[in-house]
């Protein structure tokens, strides 16, 4: 799909958006390549991203725009598949296909007026990838659920953990453990020394919490738009 996106971006078809029609963008034409860069910039506002993705949803019945939407999210889709691949015992091409299918399924059915469009689209890909890896996990391998969460501006692992805590999927204490170890990268040995909790106990708690989080994501109990009207 990346090749198709680049072909479309470099074609003479004039696919892109007029920045004058999007809040927060310059009053000029943005081709697909530049538009993807613009949406990935930390300085780009949530309102601007939402407006561009709402436009992409309105245009999704046109094949060229469906390719454009997938291409816009390709960095996030690649991150998901690459992060999950070490735990997957199937053909990596199948994992890639499931991640893509998860994205397209949400793209096809999400209302234009939905909140958090880019997060919901990418979360659909993330959830589909997790479900696939759960079905074909390598023996003895833990699923790197938080490593596979695409970082801002797509998703926020801290927000996902906060929601999981609110819905009693994991405890607040274990959520803080995952934030410190998996999100901030603090080693278990250092956390053990700080809190005087044996490292083995922290490792057991981390594994249990991550497994509970994977199960909740796969079951649709947590995530953008989960448990609320769509």
C-alpha positions as CSV (number, residue, x, y, z in Angstrom):
1,X,0.0,0.0,0.0
2,X,2.9,2.3,0.6
3,X,3.9,1.9,-3.1
4,X,0.4,2.7,-4.2
5,X,0.3,5.8,-1.9
6,X,3.6,7.1,-3.3
7,X,2.4,6.5,-6.9
8,X,-0.8,8.3,-6.2
9,X,1.1,11.2,-4.4
10,X,3.5,11.6,-7.4
11,X,0.8,11.3,-10.1
12,X,-0.6,14.2,-12.0
13,X,-4.1,13.5,-10.6
14,X,-3.8,16.5,-8.2
15,X,-4.8,14.5,-5.1
16,X,-4.4,16.6,-1.9
17,X,-6.2,19.2,0.2
18,X,-6.6,23.0,0.1
19,X,-5.2,24.3,3.4
20,X,-7.7,27.1,3.3
21,X,-10.4,24.5,3.9
22,X,-8.7,23.1,7.0
23,X,-8.4,25.0,10.3
24,X,-4.8,25.7,11.3
25,X,-3.3,25.0,7.9
26,X,-1.7,27.5,5.5
27,X,-3.8,28.9,2.7
28,X,-2.3,26.8,-0.1
29,X,-2.3,23.3,-1.7
30,X,-0.9,20.3,0.2
31,X,-0.1,17.2,-1.8
32,X,-0.2,13.9,-0.1
33,X,3.4,13.6,0.8
34,X,3.5,17.0,2.4
35,X,0.1,16.4,4.1
36,X,1.4,13.2,5.7
37,X,4.4,15.1,7.1
38,X,2.2,17.9,8.3
39,X,-0.1,15.5,10.2
40,X,2.9,13.9,11.9
41,X,4.3,17.2,13.2
42,X,3.8,17.5,17.0
43,X,2.9,21.2,16.5
44,X,-0.1,20.3,14.3
45,X,-3.2,20.7,16.4
46,X,-5.7,18.0,17.2
47,X,-8.4,20.1,15.5
48,X,-6.4,20.2,12.3
49,X,-5.8,16.4,12.3
50,X,-9.4,15.7,13.0
51,X,-10.5,18.0,10.2
52,X,-8.2,16.3,7.7
53,X,-9.3,12.8,8.7
54,X,-13.0,13.8,8.6
55,X,-12.3,14.9,5.0
56,X,-10.7,11.5,4.3
57,X,-13.7,9.7,5.7
58,X,-16.1,11.8,3.5
59,X,-14.0,10.8,0.5
60,X,-13.4,7.1,1.4
61,X,-15.8,5.7,-1.3
62,X,-13.3,6.9,-3.9
63,X,-10.5,4.3,-4.3
64,X,-7.8,7.0,-4.6
65,X,-8.8,8.5,-1.3
66,X,-9.0,5.2,0.4
67,X,-5.4,4.6,-0.7
68,X,-4.5,8.1,0.5
69,X,-6.0,7.4,4.0
70,X,-4.1,4.1,4.4
71,X,-0.9,5.9,3.2
72,X,-1.4,8.7,5.8
73,X,-1.4,6.1,8.6
74,X,1.3,3.9,7.1
75,X,4.0,4.9,9.7
76,X,1.6,3.9,12.5
77,X,0.6,0.6,10.8
78,X,4.2,-0.3,10.2
79,X,5.0,0.4,13.9
80,X,2.2,-1.9,15.0
81,X,3.2,-4.8,12.8
82,X,6.9,-4.5,13.4
83,X,6.5,-4.3,17.2
84,X,4.2,-7.4,17.3
85,X,6.2,-9.5,14.9
86,X,8.7,-10.9,17.4
87,X,5.8,-12.7,19.3
88,X,4.1,-13.9,16.1
89,X,4.7,-17.5,14.9
90,X,2.7,-17.1,11.6
91,X,3.7,-15.6,8.3
92,X,4.5,-11.9,8.8
93,X,2.6,-11.1,5.6
94,X,-0.5,-12.4,7.4
95,X,0.1,-10.1,10.4
96,X,0.6,-7.2,8.0
97,X,-2.7,-8.0,6.3
98,X,-4.6,-8.2,9.6
99,X,-3.3,-4.9,10.7
100,X,-4.3,-3.3,7.4
101,X,-7.7,-5.0,7.5
102,X,-8.3,-3.7,11.0
103,X,-7.6,-0.2,9.9
104,X,-9.8,-0.4,6.7
105,X,-12.7,-2.0,8.6
106,X,-12.9,1.0,10.9
107,X,-12.3,3.4,8.0
108,X,-15.3,1.9,6.2
109,X,-17.7,2.1,9.1
110,X,-16.7,5.1,11.2
111,X,-19.1,8.1,11.1
112,X,-17.6,11.3,9.8
113,X,-18.7,13.1,13.0
114,X,-17.0,10.7,15.3
115,X,-14.5,12.1,17.8
116,X,-10.9,11.1,17.7
117,X,-10.9,9.8,14.2
118,X,-7.2,9.1,13.7
119,X,-6.9,7.4,17.1
120,X,-9.9,5.2,16.4
121,X,-8.6,4.2,13.0
122,X,-5.2,3.3,14.2
123,X,-6.6,1.5,17.3
124,X,-8.6,-0.7,14.9
125,X,-5.3,-1.8,13.3
126,X,-3.7,-2.2,16.7
127,X,-6.5,-4.4,18.0
128,X,-6.6,-6.5,14.9
129,X,-2.9,-7.1,15.1
130,X,-3.1,-8.1,18.8
131,X,-6.0,-10.5,18.1
132,X,-3.9,-12.2,15.3
133,X,-0.9,-12.5,17.5
134,X,-2.9,-13.9,20.4
135,X,-4.1,-16.7,18.0
136,X,-0.6,-17.4,16.7
137,X,1.7,-16.5,19.6
138,X,5.2,-18.0,19.8
139,X,5.3,-20.4,22.8
140,X,6.8,-18.6,25.9
141,X,6.7,-15.2,24.2
142,X,4.9,-12.3,25.9
143,X,3.0,-9.9,23.5
144,X,4.6,-6.5,23.6
145,X,1.2,-4.7,23.9
146,X,2.5,-1.3,25.0
147,X,5.5,-1.3,22.6
148,X,3.0,-1.8,19.8
149,X,1.0,1.3,20.6
150,X,1.8,4.0,18.0
151,X,3.0,7.1,19.8
152,X,1.5,10.6,19.6
153,X,-0.1,11.9,17.5
154,X,-1.8,8.5,16.9
155,X,-2.4,7.0,20.3
156,X,-1.3,7.5,23.9
157,X,-0.2,4.4,26.0
158,X,-0.8,6.4,29.2
159,X,-4.3,7.1,28.2
160,X,-5.0,3.5,27.4
161,X,-3.6,2.4,30.8
162,X,-5.7,5.1,32.5
163,X,-8.8,3.8,30.8
164,X,-7.9,0.2,31.7
165,X,-7.5,1.2,35.3
166,X,-10.8,3.0,35.3
167,X,-12.5,-0.1,33.9
168,X,-10.8,-2.4,36.5
169,X,-8.8,-4.2,33.9
170,X,-5.6,-3.6,35.8
171,X,-4.9,-2.1,39.2
172,X,-3.6,1.5,39.6
173,X,-0.4,0.2,41.1
174,X,0.2,-2.1,38.1
175,X,-0.6,0.8,35.7
176,X,2.1,2.9,37.4
177,X,4.5,-0.1,37.0
178,X,3.8,-0.3,33.3
179,X,4.1,3.4,32.8
180,X,7.5,3.5,34.6
181,X,8.9,0.3,33.0
182,X,7.3,0.1,29.5
183,X,6.5,3.7,28.7
184,X,9.4,5.6,30.5
185,X,11.9,2.7,30.2
186,X,12.9,2.5,33.8
187,X,14.4,-1.0,34.4
188,X,12.8,-3.4,36.8
189,X,16.0,-3.5,38.9
190,X,15.9,0.2,39.4
191,X,12.2,0.1,40.3
192,X,12.9,-2.7,42.7
193,X,15.6,-0.7,44.4
194,X,13.4,2.4,44.7
195,X,10.4,0.6,46.2
196,X,12.1,-2.3,47.9
197,X,9.9,-4.8,46.0
198,X,11.7,-7.9,44.7
199,X,12.4,-7.7,41.0
200,X,10.8,-11.2,40.5
201,X,7.6,-9.9,42.0
202,X,7.6,-6.9,39.7
203,X,8.2,-9.1,36.7
204,X,5.2,-11.3,37.6
205,X,3.0,-8.3,38.2
206,X,4.0,-6.8,34.8
207,X,3.3,-10.0,32.9
208,X,-0.1,-10.5,34.5
209,X,-1.1,-6.8,33.9
210,X,0.0,-7.0,30.2
211,X,-1.9,-10.2,29.6
212,X,-5.0,-8.7,31.2
213,X,-4.5,-5.6,29.0
214,X,-4.2,-7.7,25.8
215,X,-7.3,-9.6,26.7
216,X,-9.3,-6.4,27.3
217,X,-8.1,-4.8,24.0
218,X,-9.0,-8.0,22.1
219,X,-12.4,-8.2,23.7
220,X,-13.2,-4.5,23.0
221,X,-13.3,-3.5,26.6
222,X,-10.8,-0.6,26.2
223,X,-9.7,1.7,23.5
224,X,-10.9,4.9,21.8
225,X,-14.7,4.7,21.3
226,X,-15.0,1.5,23.2
227,X,-18.0,1.4,25.4
228,X,-19.6,4.5,24.0
229,X,-21.9,5.3,21.1
230,X,-20.3,5.4,17.7
